[in-house]
Amino acid sequence: MFRTLSNTADPRDHSDPIENKPKPHPGDRKSSDSTQSDCGAIENVACPDRKEEYEDEVHHEKATQRASQRPSRELARTTSNALSRVSSRLTTRSLPDPGPPPDGGLKAWTQIACGWLAIFTCWGWINCFGMGVMATWFSKKRSFAMGCASTGNAIGGMIYPVIVRELLPKVGFAWTVRVLGFMNLALLGLVLAFMRSRLPPRKSDALIDWSAFREVPFTFFVIGLYFMVWDVYFTLYYISSFGVEALGLPFEKATVLLIIINGIGVPARVVPGYVADRVGQLNLLVPISWCLTLVAWSWLAVESIAGLYVWICFYGLMAAALQCLFPPTVAALTSDLRVVGTRLGMSFAVMGFAALTGPPIGGAIQGAQGGDYIGAQSWAAASTLLCSVFYSLSRMTRAEWKWKAKV
């Protein structure tokens, strides 16, 4: 095997001392290459004494390499163990049951105040989290608490337009937007500081809870919500234009109509929630939706400025009542409160799509009729009628067709 060493060794000794070296692991390519190079160097050593010294140096060098590799392996093992412990803390298997909602107290009402600020500053993606958190803090008073929080939407709908109207001609568009941004930053900073979830975190599930659509009451409710938003957002977008184009209302006064609708809806967001906790969310939602349907059809009879002001007061009351009952109704239709945030997010997505498509459809109908509002008004009122029908079906299927059930 080794020509140079075989010439100097005893011919009667057929054992090669170098062959007794521990062979490297076959999977360790680097060690195998190193062994081959060491063996090649040993072949060039003619003296047996120097061969033994060289073997010692090789073994010492390999031991040093193993020792240098050991800390990195230990560090990797330690890091893996630490990550495993941290990831195990993110699950809820070992977390205790928080028990029933407190239904009151300083901490619970603090969440309502933070939710009010979140809804005040915006009405969109962030409210999926805000509403989901608030719903877990209340049970018997859930509708009332969430109705109080939803007044932030109405008050924000009054304050923000006034701020924009006053600042825009004085400081310009850029600084108007900056002022609004600083307001949101301060208010949402309070939300981040004080808003807390009552339930422990759970493993992330799918973005959409498809099983919810296998529940007939929830499906009917979401369909009705879609048609309700079609009507409401078309009315909010075009009520000022209707006053100016159809009734000759001055532009400065027409911009106040939206503020009136939001302002008149503040009490309508609190009182229905208080009543719904006692009679049931769907039991109150259905008659209010039919009242909104009646008010929506009566828009066709508005022919004067005074009549328009009276009409928007009734419309603001009914629309606000329906909007404040929507989140607690989703919570009431959800048996597992841990997924109420997911279902609220799904409902908000449906609302968003309806709000995106409703005003353009109504505007297209108006444009097709040469600027006349009768066709668009009839389409919006028909949407509200469909909303009432699906809300009624949701209530009846939830109550199993029992008229006196509290749902």
Buried (B, 14 or more C-beta within 10 A) or exposed (E): EBEEBEEEBEEEEEEEEBEEBEEBEEEEEEBBEBBEEBBEEBBEBEEEEEBEEBBEEBEEEBEEEEEEEEEEEEEEEEEEEEEEEEEEEEEEEEEEEEEEBBEEEEEBBBBBBBBBBBBBBBBEEBBBBBBBBBBBBBBEBBBBBBBBBBBBBBBBBBBBBEBBBEBEEEEEEEEBEEBBEEBBEEBBEEBEEEBEBBBEEEEEEEEEBEEBEEBEBBBBBBBBBBBBBBBBBBBBBBBBBBBBBBBEBEEEEBBBBBBBBBBBBBBBBBBBBBBBBEEBBBBBBBEBBBBBBBBBBBBEEBEEBEBBBEBBBBBBBBBBBBBBBBBBBBBBBBEEBBBBBBBBBBBBBBBBEBBEBBBEBBBEBBEEEEEBBEBBBBBBBBBBBBBBBBBBBBBBBBBEEEEEBEB
